[in-house]
């Protein structure tokens, strides 16, 4: 809070970036809907809100919807033929999202943990621009990585653990996620539950 010219307290308007490869309403899922609902409410309160994801719509790469700036940073291609998330897509998105995050001067970046590689891009932009990075964490996979990728799940587990160390703050979407994060090595004081 800051004091306005009349002495009344008022909230400082912020420029906020959300980073997630899938954007609601073009892709419908829990994480997408959560980001969208938070974004439009922040925009309604006067904040400048940007969502960076892949381009799921026709026309211009950037559009404004209900006061929220949507940025399609690359061609949408989320899943492989067997219905799994594509590692290529995760790498592609992390590569494409870095330049726009570096160009604009945000007050904070909130990056969803999945698909992990974009968290490294968000960290680079956060570090370069000297702004805080929040990673919103939906679920910790831990040993489930082996079910998802077989022996290659070892690498997924290592990447997940390394991403836990990147942010200034972690928003866990549930108490269970917070418990799983601290078990996986997150500093408890860095993790806040934001359902």
Steps between C-alpha positions, in 0.01 A plus 500: 500500500604857435347832604334703229512881472192529724664288775276197438658160455489357151649191341791553265416391147726223382608350169469123539606214271352151516685227310334175393498335159121445487262796517133498602243501337683353202621209714276395786656358814536578868832688478384697196171597667677598824743731320216653298276568800783657702616704198165653412435591865841669528435685172159612632678647804717710267815289470660441162488123453670295228471127434776345290424165338486334163271644232175303509295750300476639147621850414746723682748351744392747770145580598320657794211310655309641800792734568761221498780502240541155343829430322536202266876460487509202264299237316273292723588129514443358844480121484669213317295236313490277810335781704804596708651844535776549246852571630567677171201731563624580852845591366349694209274701734786580738707626206215710354384656830840632609537798257161661583558454873837671468365790292226617734552636847268310735462539875468123546493180294275210601595185310317169529740219583390282211648452239810585709739636234309829478583550869867535402405767244294682762794479742738654243255789439447541875873508568583734211220745580546471879138408569349222711410163353207302634448143386146372541513129576202278420637158587830333582564191289797352684516125428198524267752612238601134462139402420476781246837461325644167611874512577515850346286615792829535689569815296148636560547453873838682493353790301202526736733517803717766333197718414401499868817702569436773239229732636492767766162364607293191420120509493371149568139446393425274797631400841589159357709663228681706765571184699630323186717800411666519840556123489666549159737765638317834485573743782172504703517878555502553122179303442161664544169324437284696254204274410 
